[in-house]
Amino acid sequence: MDETQILQYFPASLRKQIGSEDLAGAEEIRVRVRQPLEFNYRDRRVKQFGIVERTDLYAMLNYMTGYSLYSLEEEIRQGFFTLEGGHRVGLCGHMSYHGTDDGERTDVLYDISGLNIRIARELKGCAKELLACLRSGRSIHNTLIFAPPGVGKTTYLRDCIRMLSAGEAGRPGLKVGVVDERSEIAACHRGVMQNDLGPRTDVLDNCPKAIGMQMLLRSMSPDVIAVDELGGETDYEAVAHAMRTGVRILGTVHAKNRREVMEKPHMAEILASGDWRLARIDRGEDGLRHVFVYGKSEEGIWVN
């Protein structure tokens, strides 16, 4: 899907204020009731257009979902859904929790008051130099890519997956299993990948990471398992189990610096249990990304 087709989701009152040129370089579009429509750009510029009314926001939701908002009830409960083309729509509003007969609690998001449209762009080749630093023989070192939110971890992860799967620099492709819990890596729309992850990649979409890693190990014999935003204890238990089977891990975590990575619960134990690389992504004021890769010296000290 061409990014300019996002314009079709805006009601006429807002669409007439926006041109296709306004989408060039845009990374996020913020839609908030009774606030200006806001475009955020990779070079940190911000453009604002008009004022969004609740009727505008719900018109957009109808256009995006084909007038079938509640067919996406499960996705909405998680706070996001994916458009054709891989663009992801985050949701904010009133969250209500309800008890069930078996003692479980379910949550419902309604009175939606804000949208965040994250524009999907595949930057093929952006991770070429990074992947060269992660290589270990035919495969890769276990690797965690870290950065604050919005800097580009998933973009680099996606490109690494694509190159590992397709093969590059004379190396054959590897079997890559992807657990895409939040539909950001493959950006599946109605079960079909919208992003190019290579020919030897198998994706579990909208699946919890710990469960998905176990499923891939049992059924898909991956060489590499890729996951986004590792966090909970069960995630790291699944990572440790996968490593014991000989599978390499390629993942991301939220962190500003290496110290924050090391201070995460269970992280030090995981990093001590295998051959790891840590890759930090920085974004300059001009929007350009820079990558720094750390590995352990013979003395066990992390060095760049």
PEQUISUL-V692531 format. One record per residue. RES is the residue in one letter. SS is DSSP state (alpha for helix, beta for strand, coil for the rest). OMEGA is omega in degrees with one decimal (* if undefined). Layout:
# PEQUISUL-V692531
RES	SS	OMEGA
RES	SS	OMEGA
This chain:
# PEQUISUL-V692531
M	coil	175.9
D	coil	-177.2
E	alpha	-179.7
T	alpha	177.7
Q	alpha	174.4
I	alpha	-178.8
L	alpha	-178.6
Q	alpha	-178.0
Y	alpha	-179.5
F	coil	173.9
P	coil	-174.4
A	alpha	-177.2
S	alpha	178.0
L	alpha	-175.5
R	alpha	-177.1
K	coil	178.6
Q	coil	-171.6
I	coil	174.4
G	coil	179.4
S	alpha	179.5
E	alpha	179.5
D	alpha	179.3
L	alpha	-178.1
A	coil	179.5
G	coil	179.4
A	beta	178.5
E	beta	-179.6
E	beta	172.1
I	beta	-177.4
R	beta	-178.7
V	beta	-176.5
R	beta	-179.2
V	coil	178.3
R	coil	175.2
Q	coil	177.9
P	coil	168.9
L	beta	-170.4
E	beta	173.7
F	beta	177.5
N	beta	-172.6
Y	beta	-176.7
R	coil	178.2
D	coil	175.3
R	coil	172.5
R	coil	176.2
V	beta	173.4
K	beta	179.0
Q	beta	-177.2
F	beta	170.8
G	coil	176.7
I	coil	-178.7
V	coil	173.5
E	coil	-179.7
R	alpha	178.5
T	alpha	177.0
D	alpha	-177.6
L	alpha	-178.7
Y	alpha	172.4
A	alpha	178.1
M	alpha	178.6
L	alpha	177.6
N	alpha	178.9
Y	alpha	-176.7
M	alpha	-174.6
T	alpha	-178.4
G	coil	-179.1
Y	coil	179.4
S	coil	-175.6
L	alpha	-173.3
Y	alpha	169.7
S	alpha	177.7
L	alpha	-174.4
E	alpha	-177.9
E	alpha	178.6
E	alpha	-179.3
I	alpha	177.5
R	alpha	179.3
Q	alpha	173.7
G	coil	179.3
F	beta	166.9
F	beta	-173.6
T	beta	177.0
L	coil	171.4
E	coil	-175.3
G	coil	175.5
G	coil	178.7
H	coil	-174.3
R	beta	-178.5
V	beta	174.6
G	beta	-173.7
L	beta	170.6
C	beta	179.3
G	beta	-179.9
H	beta	180.0
M	beta	179.3
S	beta	178.8
Y	beta	-178.1
H	beta	174.3
G	beta	177.3
T	coil	-176.7
D	coil	-178.3
D	coil	175.8
G	coil	177.8
E	coil	178.0
R	beta	175.0
T	beta	-178.9
D	beta	-179.1
V	beta	175.8
L	beta	178.0
Y	beta	-171.7
D	beta	-177.5
I	beta	-174.4
S	beta	-178.6
G	beta	175.8
L	beta	171.5
N	beta	179.6
I	beta	178.6
R	beta	-173.5
I	coil	-176.9
A	coil	173.2
R	coil	175.3
E	coil	178.5
L	coil	-175.3
K	coil	-179.6
G	coil	-177.1
C	coil	-175.1
A	coil	-176.5
K	alpha	-179.7
E	alpha	177.2
L	alpha	-177.2
L	alpha	178.1
A	alpha	179.2
C	alpha	-176.7
L	alpha	-174.6
R	beta	174.3
S	beta	-175.6
G	coil	179.9
R	coil	-175.0
S	beta	-179.9
I	beta	167.2
H	coil	167.7
N	beta	-170.0
T	beta	169.2
L	beta	174.5
I	beta	-177.4
F	beta	178.2
A	beta	172.1
P	coil	177.8
P	coil	173.6
G	coil	-177.3
V	coil	176.7
G	coil	-178.8
K	alpha	-175.7
T	alpha	177.8
T	alpha	178.7
Y	alpha	177.3
L	alpha	-178.4
R	alpha	-177.9
D	alpha	175.1
C	alpha	179.0
I	alpha	-178.3
R	alpha	-177.6
M	alpha	177.3
L	alpha	-177.9
S	alpha	-176.3
A	alpha	-172.7
G	coil	179.0
E	coil	179.9
A	coil	177.4
G	coil	179.6
R	coil	177.3
P	coil	178.2
G	coil	178.7
L	coil	172.7
K	coil	-177.7
V	beta	174.3
G	beta	-176.8
V	beta	171.1
V	beta	-172.3
D	beta	-171.7
E	coil	-176.1
R	coil	174.3
S	coil	-179.1
E	coil	-174.9
I	coil	179.4
A	coil	-178.5
A	coil	-179.5
C	coil	175.4
H	beta	-174.9
R	coil	174.4
G	coil	-176.9
V	beta	178.0
M	coil	176.3
Q	coil	178.8
N	coil	179.0
D	coil	177.5
L	coil	177.6
G	coil	-172.0
P	coil	-175.6
R	coil	-176.9
T	beta	177.0
D	beta	-172.3
V	beta	166.4
L	beta	-175.0
D	beta	176.9
N	coil	-176.9
C	coil	176.7
P	coil	-172.4
K	alpha	-176.7
A	alpha	178.8
I	alpha	-177.8
G	alpha	179.1
M	alpha	177.9
Q	alpha	180.0
M	alpha	179.8
L	alpha	179.4
L	alpha	-177.2
R	alpha	-167.4
S	alpha	-170.8
M	coil	178.6
S	coil	-177.1
P	coil	168.4
D	coil	-178.7
V	beta	171.0
I	beta	-178.9
A	beta	-179.7
V	beta	-179.0
D	coil	172.4
E	coil	172.7
L	coil	-176.9
G	coil	-170.7
G	coil	-178.9
E	alpha	-179.0
T	alpha	176.4
D	alpha	-176.0
Y	alpha	173.8
E	alpha	178.3
A	alpha	176.4
V	alpha	-179.6
A	alpha	178.9
H	alpha	179.9
A	alpha	179.5
M	alpha	179.7
R	alpha	178.1
T	coil	179.8
G	coil	178.5
V	coil	176.7
R	beta	-177.2
I	beta	174.1
L	beta	-173.3
G	beta	176.3
T	beta	173.2
V	beta	174.0
H	beta	175.0
A	coil	178.2
K	coil	-176.1
N	coil	-176.1
R	alpha	179.3
R	alpha	178.7
E	alpha	176.2
V	alpha	-174.9
M	alpha	-177.9
E	alpha	178.7
K	coil	-179.9
P	coil	176.0
H	coil	-174.4
M	alpha	-177.6
A	alpha	179.6
E	alpha	180.0
I	alpha	-176.6
L	alpha	177.9
A	alpha	-171.8
S	coil	-178.8
G	coil	-178.9
D	coil	-172.3
W	beta	165.3
R	beta	173.3
L	beta	-178.4
A	beta	179.7
R	beta	176.7
I	beta	175.7
D	beta	174.4
R	beta	179.4
G	coil	179.5
E	coil	179.3
D	coil	179.1
G	coil	179.9
L	coil	-179.5
R	beta	176.6
H	beta	-174.1
V	beta	176.3
F	beta	-176.4
V	beta	-179.8
Y	beta	172.1
G	beta	-178.6
K	beta	172.8
S	coil	178.3
E	coil	178.6
E	coil	179.5
G	coil	179.8
I	coil	178.7
W	beta	-179.0
V	beta	179.4
N	coil	*
